[in-house]
Amino acid sequence: MADERPLLPSLDDDPAAALHLRKSLRTLAAVTPDPAFKKLVGEVLDGRADLRDVFDSQTFTGVVGPLVTGAVEELSALSDEEREALAEQGRQQIEDAYAAEKAAQASRDRAVDSSDDDDYFDDPPSILSTDW
């Protein structure tokens, strides 16, 4: 999983959503007993398969379809207050992910390129020069 590029082109400018998608796929692969699904998700995460191509495959829909159906049934059984609390929890998680990614990007932007640290010593001025 060395290739951490977004799995979908629409996520090129949204690293937090791209990371969330990767984590979601890893979670799905971890909880399913289907070895074909695990292999398929591994290929997507490793960049050997395109998510758009596998999304409609029988292997993918066979695992994800029932999970989505179950989630919709559970969601419909919740009260309005419970749904709103769940939505707020989701919004907070997304905000936290964006804040963490923004902080990580700022940290990467501030990182000093150590290859420039010793440029002065590559061609130091003569100690005998008179311009000091």
C-alpha positions in Angstrom: 0.0 0.0 0.0 2.8 2.3 -0.8 0.7 4.1 -3.4 -1.4 6.5 -1.4 -2.9 8.4 -4.3 -6.6 9.0 -4.1 -8.7 6.0 -5.3 -11.0 8.3 -7.3 -10.0 11.3 -9.4 -12.7 13.4 -7.7 -10.7 13.1 -4.4 -7.5 14.5 -5.8 -8.1 17.8 -3.9 -9.7 16.2 -0.9 -7.0 14.2 1.1 -9.3 13.8 4.1 -12.0 12.2 2.0 -9.5 10.1 0.2 -8.1 8.8 3.5 -11.6 8.1 4.7 -12.3 6.0 1.6 -9.1 4.0 2.1 -9.9 3.4 5.8 -13.5 2.4 4.9 -12.3 -0.1 2.3 -9.7 -1.5 4.8 -12.5 -1.9 7.4 -14.8 -3.7 4.9 -12.0 -6.1 3.9 -11.2 -6.8 7.6 -14.8 -7.6 8.6 -15.8 -9.8 5.6 -15.0 -13.5 5.5 -15.0 -13.5 1.7 -11.4 -14.0 0.5 -12.2 -12.9 -3.0 -13.5 -9.5 -1.7 -10.4 -9.2 0.5 -8.2 -9.8 -2.5 -10.2 -7.4 -4.7 -9.9 -4.6 -2.1 -6.2 -5.3 -1.6 -5.7 -4.8 -5.4 -7.6 -1.5 -5.3 -5.6 -0.2 -2.3 -2.3 -1.3 -3.9 -3.2 0.5 -7.2 -3.4 -2.7 -9.2 -7.2 -2.4 -9.8 -9.4 0.7 -10.3 -12.2 1.2 -7.8 -14.5 2.3 -10.6 -13.9 -1.0 -12.4 -14.5 -3.3 -9.4 -17.5 -1.3 -8.0 -20.0 -3.1 -10.3 -18.3 -6.5 -9.9 -20.3 -9.4 -8.4 -17.6 -9.8 -5.8 -17.9 -6.2 -4.6 -21.6 -5.9 -4.7 -22.1 -9.3 -3.1 -20.4 -8.0 0.0 -21.3 -4.3 0.0 -24.9 -4.6 -1.1 -26.2 -6.5 2.0 -24.2 -4.1 4.3 -25.8 -1.1 2.7 -29.3 -2.7 2.9 -28.7 -3.5 6.6 -27.4 0.0 7.3 -30.5 1.6 5.6 -32.8 -0.6 7.7 -31.0 0.3 10.9 -31.1 4.0 10.0 -34.8 3.9 9.2 -35.5 2.4 12.7 -33.9 5.3 14.5 -35.8 8.2 15.8 -35.3 11.7 14.3 -33.3 12.7 17.4 -31.1 9.6 17.1 -30.5 10.2 13.3 -29.6 13.8 14.0 -27.2 12.8 16.8 -25.6 10.3 14.4 -25.4 12.9 11.7 -23.7 15.3 14.1 -21.2 12.6 15.1 -20.4 12.0 11.4 -20.0 15.8 10.8 -17.6 16.0 13.8 -15.5 13.1 12.5 -15.3 14.7 9.1 -14.3 18.1 10.6 -11.7 16.3 12.8 -10.3 14.5 9.7 -10.1 17.7 7.7 -8.4 19.6 10.6 -5.9 16.7 11.1 -5.1 16.7 7.3 -4.8 20.5 7.2 -2.3 20.4 10.2 -0.3 17.6 8.6 -0.1 19.5 5.3 1.0 22.7 7.2 3.6 20.6 8.9 4.8 19.2 5.6 4.9 22.7 4.1 7.0 24.1 7.0 9.5 21.2 6.9 12.9 22.5 6.0 14.8 20.9 3.1 17.9 19.7 4.9 19.8 19.6 1.6 20.0 23.4 1.7 21.4 23.7 5.2 25.0 23.6 4.4 25.1 25.6 1.1 27.2 28.3 2.9 29.9 25.8 3.5 30.0 24.5 0.0 31.7 27.7 -1.1 32.7 29.7 2.0 34.2 33.2 1.6 37.9 33.4 2.1 38.9 34.3 5.7 41.4 36.7 4.2 38.8 38.6 2.2 38.4 42.3 3.1 34.7 42.6 2.5 33.8 41.9 6.1 
